[in-house]
Amino acid sequence: MKVERYYLEINSLQSLKEVDSPDQKLLLEKVNPPNIEINKFFYKNIGKNHRWIDRLVWDNLKWTSYLNNKNVHTYVLKLDNELVGYFEVIFDQSTNSSEIAYFGILENYIEKKFGGFMLSEAIKKCFELYSKRVWVHTCTLDHKNALKNYINRGMKIFKEENINLNLD
């Protein structure tokens, strides 16, 4: 299967085309202390539709080691205390850049304008880490609106590639 992968970046908070919250009851919270069950839950439930498979083999020790890294930050979006979505940010001190490593909304909340708001918040959180650059990669296996959401928030494609996946 041919998959198109896109790498996008935004280099200043001024370039962000922010989306306001579509619901006043939405709340973004940092997961602190880290909680492997939250990350595993989102990874499995969002990832099942987008072929997120790399971490399915991780044991709790690997999850704990990853999440206890001081440069890894997880945020959850809630509506009336119900989980809506999440994102993980990895800050690279050597380049003062942040990668939005995982980003997604649970199926029940898709098409409710939550993704644009959550991405706006994710980009702002990255710049709060004193990032000079925020980047992400997406592909044609991700949600059909993922690439459009990144571009609509002011991110620019800086690299494209085609990969062949063996889906056996």
Buried (B, 14 or more C-beta within 10 A) or exposed (E): EEBEBBBBBBBEBEBBEBBEBEEEEBBBEEBEEBBBEBBBBBBEBBBEEBBBEEBEEBEEEEBEEBBEEEEBBBBBBBBEEEBBBBBBBBBBEEEEBBBBBBBBBBEEBBEBEBBBBBBBBBBBBBBEBEBEBBBBBBBBBBBEEBBEBBBBBBBEEEEEEEEEEEEE
